[in-house]
Amino acid sequence: MQTYSIISNIRYIYGLAFKARTKMKFYLIFNFISSLLIPLTTSIASSLVVNALINNDSITTYIFVILGFALALFIFEAINVFSFQKYNWESTFVRVNDFWVNISSKVLKLDYDEVEPKSKQKELNKAFEALDSNWIGIEGMMKETSVVFINIVGMIIYGVIVAIYIPIILLVLITMSIINMLLAKRADVLLNKNREKMNDAFYERYYLANEISKPDNGKDIRLYGLESWLDKLFVKITKKRIKYEAPIFRNNLFLKLSNTVFLAMRDFIAYSILVVMVINKTIDVSLFIFLIGMVAGFSGWLNAFTDAYFRLKMDSSQVSAYRNYLKKENKFNHGKGIDIKSLSFPLSIEFKNVSFSYPDSDKMIIDNLSFKIEPGEKIALVGQNGAGKTTIVKLLSGLYRPTSGKILVNGYDVNEFNIDEYMQLQSVLFQDSEPLAFTVLENVSCKTKESTDIDKVKEVIRLAGLDEKINSLPNKENTYISQVFDLSGIKFSGGETQKLMLARTLYKNAPLLILDEPTAALDPLSEEKMYLTYEKFSEGNTSIFISHRLATTQFCDRVLLLENGKIKEEGSHEELIALNQTYRRMFDIQAKYYRKDDSDEQ
Amino acid sequence: MNNKKKNNLKAIFNVISLVKKISPLYIVVVIIDTIFSSLFPFINIIFSYWILDDLINEASKSVIMNKVYLLIGLNLIFGIIIALSKSFIEKQGTLIEYNLTRTIANKGFTLDYEQTEDNEIMNMIQQARDGSNGSGGIGSFIHNTFNGVFSSILQIIYSLILLSGLIVSITINDDGRLINFINNPLSASIILMVLIISVVVSTVLSIKESKLGYQVMMENIDGNRRFGYFYNVCVNYKKGKEIRLYDMHDMLIGLMKDKRFSIEENWERFVNVNIKFLIINNFFNKVLLFIAYLYVGLKAIYGLISIGSVVSYVAAITTLNLSVTRFLRSFVTANQQASYLQHYFSYINLNTKMQYGKKEFNSNDIEVEFKNVSFAYVNQKEKVLNNVSFKLNSKEKLAIVGLNGSGKTTLVKLLCRLYDPNEGSITVNGIDIKEYSKEALTNIYAVVFQDFKLFSYSIKENVAGGKEVDDERVIKSLDKAGIMDRVNKMEKGIDTILYQRGEEKGVEVSGGEAQKIALARALYKDSALVILDEPTSALDPESEAQVYEGFKDMVQSKTSIFISHRLSSCKFCDNILVLDKGNLVEIGSHNELMRKENLYYKMWNAQAKYYK
């Protein structure tokens, strides 16, 4: 994990920002110059005014001075306002349209094993922090960088001016700066120490607030009377957060108080010296005014610089997390691979001594697994919860790679394919599939509107048994699912959702069909229809069917029974029944209730 | 006073009393901060005037330095007081904000279930949260209001006191028109006029701007919510499987850019308008500055006032201008912020429609009866249940079956009084469920819905439903649900945290395992009526059988309702209710219904034929 320096991050951000929005450069420059000119103009003008009055200049001269001053100040302030507002808008725009889209695109294209494991999710959350608001991370850096530089230059200009006339005060100012920075640094270190804990409390509160307001959770909350429990948790988190914040506030207060004391010391020294200089006629009164302004102004620049610098530092660490995420590399093959058009269909599949454990754990989910699927075969994969069925699907579909062993498709190692092309070979239906909050059309085709074949969509909706429902809707296939993007959007029931997901699978029409518990939420008649559809669609294709409903195995050519990551039994339904072991036992347990027994009438 | 203003004023008072409840000292400290902060800049204005004059008039070093020490001393004291009060205000800000979030959450608990599904109310909740956050939080609202209104009043007063020196007329021996004009106190009205023009322009512009800003912010809330959706899609690893396998990247990125862009255009328009206003404002301020320097300068040139006072008088005029502007503007801002806060109060004061009775429930016997119940969801014409009547006797086991969308889950939701029927009535032990208290209702049912929810806290807290945790009883329930073996293998046993919420190591459980934990929760409750909606859909055959067997024991002494597509579970039920498109089409035991050879018979055979 590389930590990029602040300068490197500044160059990175502005490099991208200026390329996307060239006007930003000019806004930045104008803001910079005008921010320096405004206080200078004010200081110079005050002393010029007093000077003109002391010297008894003519009224015309005086009017000239104040007119010039008012005009100059107006112009500089107008430029400043304009450039500042424009610059801020541009930085928000570029954060959202470029930086955000970049990382979204990146995460969507990463290999799955870089996304699912808990540790990887943490990395992603950290990377997204940089985009969270207008005040931190990338946009924060864009704001604070210009502030930091303006204040540094301001300090230098004022410091030089002070040095010319009263070098000893410069010494005082520099000493103050150093002590100030040290104290601020100490506060920063303390903040970082507590940040993890504070973040945790923050996330927990966010989690609670979110969960409590989700309508789906409302049923259980009410029916189990969970309200007081959740409320108590809330109070606990509040106390936790306040506890962690306390030292930080104390520290900030200490910082402010020491600052106030320093200002008093500075004024004491500055006034003592300057008053004497006026009395001794070393400088005149107007210069006195000017220099007092410079001394006070220096402290202003210094304080603003310190604040901005530490904010910049924090923003920079968030940007580093962002950049590190973008640098993640895919380990799967994204380059040239075997030409999928040259493959003969239907496909054959082979698992050769495949073992697998998830990246964050040691437990072997699949242990030295070997099996073959002939071209065009329909395989049923059965076994207890946790036996490894879904894991096999994840491995076969290319979401993960085996820890050891090989997976072969038509004899070729899966790694030899370009992974994106490889995924085109499969239509997969997962157990926990949920539609996206877009239109029915987009959910089925998964493509942009231009690339969607509408007739094909209508056909697969019909095959999935969803046509009656869709035709009953006013917007038909253009109906939005859920109301996130369209208030007239609807919600599908569990069964309707499963049919929708089936339609998506059918639309893709790939040579390898994998269905994981596709009928769990369907009523018996819909379930039967689905089996028939499945039978029809698996003709000419190789397919794998996972289900707890052992009835489905009868559609399949062969059954693989998995236990603890190994194949326990293998064969056709009839063969395994005859084998009279685990499969037979499972089948009988389910069948028991369906078969006629003594309580039934003859 | 029109309604809106009245409401806003009410909102402001409500806010103040709300904050007083959470943090009583807060308002006091804000007042202290206001007084000292508003006075602070005047220290320098006054002293620089005196010190400058002393320098010009060549006073002695000790005289000058005495004033310097006083200046430094006052700055120090004020600085310390202000730092202390601001620190206190910031600290309490967190407390106040968290409390507000808590009230929003608690309100959510009291809403009718139907209301939580209402999209308008969902928007209200979002607005309430943003509204109490968007203006910097309610704490900062109070701070800003006090600062805006009261500190500007104080500063107006201080400025006027300071400026009184300008309207003193001195005896002069000159007949020049200009000098006599300047000497006349009424000439100060020129400044007043220019100041009034400047203030009026500024106020009119800021009113226009805040209206526009409010509009844009409302649109932004909507846009942010949509954008939040895209964020969730990218970050949610569960969706990640399908995004890759179905190559959805291009579609998502395209939609992302498309849906966001329009928000940015609105915002840009607002920025441009804002810039125009600020520059116009600035122009008038500079005109005032020029006139101020001219007027005050002439007075000095003619010796009517000291040179040292020139800069101070101009500073006082500028401060007066700013204070009056700020005073007026803070009304505008307060109004605007109050509108935001209105969202919060509208939500908190939202009325619920469901009325609860007072009857308690303490029995172990339950009878349920539906009498001519009909129901359609809000905003939908189609009836989901149509004239359904049936009776469930004590300790009976009832199965509810039917095709997808036939109304099974809705029937259960009505029974649990998540909704009220449009027609007909539902009684428990002869009493209409509307007459039971809220607490009585939670005592009656133990429900496991198809889309049950477990929270990312410890298993035992989840199973105990947040009540007092009886460890032994938790273990017994988990055991009956068939998941205790799995829990025993976990490092922390029943103290293990489910899912991942933060730093603590949580455990991911599969769908089937979660279902068993939800069952354990229902068992722990030990209610007289147990309702299970698809309790075994994610379980393998052996686990499924285990649950059925276990349940036969568990519900032996209870009344129970099963919804299931697995018709095999119907066999051990006393009665089966068959729904079709909201109508009760058949009711009877398994054997009776098989003889009728109707819908049930069809569904049964569709499943059973594979098990021959």
Chai-1 contact restraints between the chains, C-beta under 6 A:
chainA,res_idxA,chainB,res_idxB,connection_type,confidence,min_distance_angstrom,max_distance_angstrom,comment,restraint_id
A,S46,B,V311,contact,1.0,0.0,6.0,A-B,restraint_1
A,L53,B,A300,contact,1.0,0.0,6.0,A-B,restraint_2
A,L53,B,I307,contact,1.0,0.0,6.0,A-B,restraint_3
A,Y62,B,G297,contact,1.0,0.0,6.0,A-B,restraint_4
A,I66,B,F290,contact,1.0,0.0,6.0,A-B,restraint_5
A,I66,B,Y293,contact,1.0,0.0,6.0,A-B,restraint_6
A,A70,B,K286,contact,1.0,0.0,6.0,A-B,restraint_7
A,A70,B,L289,contact,1.0,0.0,6.0,A-B,restraint_8
A,A70,B,F290,contact,1.0,0.0,6.0,A-B,restraint_9
A,F74,B,K286,contact,1.0,0.0,6.0,A-B,restraint_10
A,E77,B,N282,contact,1.0,0.0,6.0,A-B,restraint_11
A,A78,B,I279,contact,1.0,0.0,6.0,A-B,restraint_12
A,A78,B,N282,contact,1.0,0.0,6.0,A-B,restraint_13
A,V81,B,L278,contact,1.0,0.0,6.0,A-B,restraint_14
A,F82,B,I275,contact,1.0,0.0,6.0,A-B,restraint_15
A,Q85,B,V271,contact,1.0,0.0,6.0,A-B,restraint_16
A,Q85,B,I275,contact,1.0,0.0,6.0,A-B,restraint_17
A,W89,B,V271,contact,1.0,0.0,6.0,A-B,restraint_18
A,F93,B,E264,contact,1.0,0.0,6.0,A-B,restraint_19
A,S104,B,C234,contact,1.0,0.0,6.0,A-B,restraint_20
A,S105,B,I253,contact,1.0,0.0,6.0,A-B,restraint_21
A,V107,B,C234,contact,1.0,0.0,6.0,A-B,restraint_22
A,L108,B,I243,contact,1.0,0.0,6.0,A-B,restraint_23
A,L108,B,H249,contact,1.0,0.0,6.0,A-B,restraint_24
A,K109,B,H249,contact,1.0,0.0,6.0,A-B,restraint_25
A,Y112,B,R244,contact,1.0,0.0,6.0,A-B,restraint_26
A,V115,B,Y237,contact,1.0,0.0,6.0,A-B,restraint_27
A,V115,B,G240,contact,1.0,0.0,6.0,A-B,restraint_28
A,E116,B,Y237,contact,1.0,0.0,6.0,A-B,restraint_29
A,K118,B,Q500,contact,1.0,0.0,6.0,A-B,restraint_30
A,D200,B,G502,contact,1.0,0.0,6.0,A-B,restraint_31
A,D200,B,E503,contact,1.0,0.0,6.0,A-B,restraint_32
A,Y203,B,G502,contact,1.0,0.0,6.0,A-B,restraint_33
A,E204,B,G502,contact,1.0,0.0,6.0,A-B,restraint_34
A,Y207,B,R501,contact,1.0,0.0,6.0,A-B,restraint_35
A,A209,B,T101,contact,1.0,0.0,6.0,A-B,restraint_36
A,I212,B,A105,contact,1.0,0.0,6.0,A-B,restraint_37
A,I212,B,G108,contact,1.0,0.0,6.0,A-B,restraint_38
A,S213,B,G108,contact,1.0,0.0,6.0,A-B,restraint_39
A,S213,B,I125,contact,1.0,0.0,6.0,A-B,restraint_40
A,P215,B,T116,contact,1.0,0.0,6.0,A-B,restraint_41
A,P215,B,E117,contact,1.0,0.0,6.0,A-B,restraint_42
A,N217,B,K453,contact,1.0,0.0,6.0,A-B,restraint_43
A,G218,B,Y113,contact,1.0,0.0,6.0,A-B,restraint_44
A,G218,B,T116,contact,1.0,0.0,6.0,A-B,restraint_45
A,K219,B,F449,contact,1.0,0.0,6.0,A-B,restraint_46
A,D220,B,K453,contact,1.0,0.0,6.0,A-B,restraint_47
A,L223,B,C416,contact,1.0,0.0,6.0,A-B,restraint_48
A,L223,B,Y445,contact,1.0,0.0,6.0,A-B,restraint_49
A,L223,B,V447,contact,1.0,0.0,6.0,A-B,restraint_50
A,Y224,B,G465,contact,1.0,0.0,6.0,A-B,restraint_51
A,G225,B,T442,contact,1.0,0.0,6.0,A-B,restraint_52
A,L226,B,G466,contact,1.0,0.0,6.0,A-B,restraint_53
A,E227,B,F109,contact,1.0,0.0,6.0,A-B,restraint_54
A,W229,B,G466,contact,1.0,0.0,6.0,A-B,restraint_55
A,F234,B,R102,contact,1.0,0.0,6.0,A-B,restraint_56
A,T238,B,Y98,contact,1.0,0.0,6.0,A-B,restraint_57
A,F249,B,K91,contact,1.0,0.0,6.0,A-B,restraint_58
A,L253,B,S87,contact,1.0,0.0,6.0,A-B,restraint_59
A,K256,B,A83,contact,1.0,0.0,6.0,A-B,restraint_60
A,L257,B,A83,contact,1.0,0.0,6.0,A-B,restraint_61
A,T260,B,G79,contact,1.0,0.0,6.0,A-B,restraint_62
A,T260,B,I80,contact,1.0,0.0,6.0,A-B,restraint_63
A,A264,B,I72,contact,1.0,0.0,6.0,A-B,restraint_64
A,A264,B,L76,contact,1.0,0.0,6.0,A-B,restraint_65
A,D267,B,I72,contact,1.0,0.0,6.0,A-B,restraint_66
A,F268,B,I72,contact,1.0,0.0,6.0,A-B,restraint_67
A,Y271,B,V68,contact,1.0,0.0,6.0,A-B,restraint_68
A,V275,B,I64,contact,1.0,0.0,6.0,A-B,restraint_69
A,V278,B,L55,contact,1.0,0.0,6.0,A-B,restraint_70
A,I279,B,K61,contact,1.0,0.0,6.0,A-B,restraint_71
A,V285,B,L55,contact,1.0,0.0,6.0,A-B,restraint_72
A,V285,B,I56,contact,1.0,0.0,6.0,A-B,restraint_73
A,Q384,B,D540,contact,1.0,0.0,6.0,A-B,restraint_74
A,N385,B,S510,contact,1.0,0.0,6.0,A-B,restraint_75
A,N385,B,G512,contact,1.0,0.0,6.0,A-B,restraint_76
A,N385,B,D540,contact,1.0,0.0,6.0,A-B,restraint_77
A,S397,B,L245,contact,1.0,0.0,6.0,A-B,restraint_78
A,M423,B,L245,contact,1.0,0.0,6.0,A-B,restraint_79
A,V428,B,L245,contact,1.0,0.0,6.0,A-B,restraint_80
A,F430,B,K241,contact,1.0,0.0,6.0,A-B,restraint_81
A,D432,B,K238,contact,1.0,0.0,6.0,A-B,restraint_82
A,A437,B,Y229,contact,1.0,0.0,6.0,A-B,restraint_83
A,C446,B,Y246,contact,1.0,0.0,6.0,A-B,restraint_84
A,C446,B,M248,contact,1.0,0.0,6.0,A-B,restraint_85
A,C446,B,M251,contact,1.0,0.0,6.0,A-B,restraint_86
A,K447,B,M251,contact,1.0,0.0,6.0,A-B,restraint_87
A,T448,B,M251,contact,1.0,0.0,6.0,A-B,restraint_88
A,T448,B,G254,contact,1.0,0.0,6.0,A-B,restraint_89
A,Q483,B,N119,contact,1.0,0.0,6.0,A-B,restraint_90
A,V484,B,Y229,contact,1.0,0.0,6.0,A-B,restraint_91
A,S493,B,G405,contact,1.0,0.0,6.0,A-B,restraint_92
A,G495,B,N404,contact,1.0,0.0,6.0,A-B,restraint_93
A,A520,B,S537,contact,1.0,0.0,6.0,A-B,restraint_94
A,D523,B,L403,contact,1.0,0.0,6.0,A-B,restraint_95
A,D523,B,N404,contact,1.0,0.0,6.0,A-B,restraint_96
A,D523,B,H565,contact,1.0,0.0,6.0,A-B,restraint_97
A,P524,B,M603,contact,1.0,0.0,6.0,A-B,restraint_98
A,P524,B,A606,contact,1.0,0.0,6.0,A-B,restraint_99
A,P524,B,Q607,contact,1.0,0.0,6.0,A-B,restraint_100
A,L525,B,A606,contact,1.0,0.0,6.0,A-B,restraint_101
A,S526,B,N404,contact,1.0,0.0,6.0,A-B,restraint_102
A,E528,B,A606,contact,1.0,0.0,6.0,A-B,restraint_103
A,H548,B,D540,contact,1.0,0.0,6.0,A-B,restraint_104
A,A551,B,Y610,contact,1.0,0.0,6.0,A-B,restraint_105
A,Q554,B,Y610,contact,1.0,0.0,6.0,A-B,restraint_106
A,M586,B,P541,contact,1.0,0.0,6.0,A-B,restraint_107
A,I589,B,P541,contact,1.0,0.0,6.0,A-B,restraint_108
A,I589,B,A545,contact,1.0,0.0,6.0,A-B,restraint_109
A,Q590,B,P541,contact,1.0,0.0,6.0,A-B,restraint_110
A,A591,B,Y611,contact,1.0,0.0,6.0,A-B,restraint_111
A,Y593,B,S568,contact,1.0,0.0,6.0,A-B,restraint_112
A,Y593,B,K571,contact,1.0,0.0,6.0,A-B,restraint_113
A,Y594,B,S568,contact,1.0,0.0,6.0,A-B,restraint_114
A,Y594,B,A608,contact,1.0,0.0,6.0,A-B,restraint_115
A,Y594,B,Y611,contact,1.0,0.0,6.0,A-B,restraint_116
A,E601,B,N591,contact,1.0,0.0,6.0,A-B,restraint_117
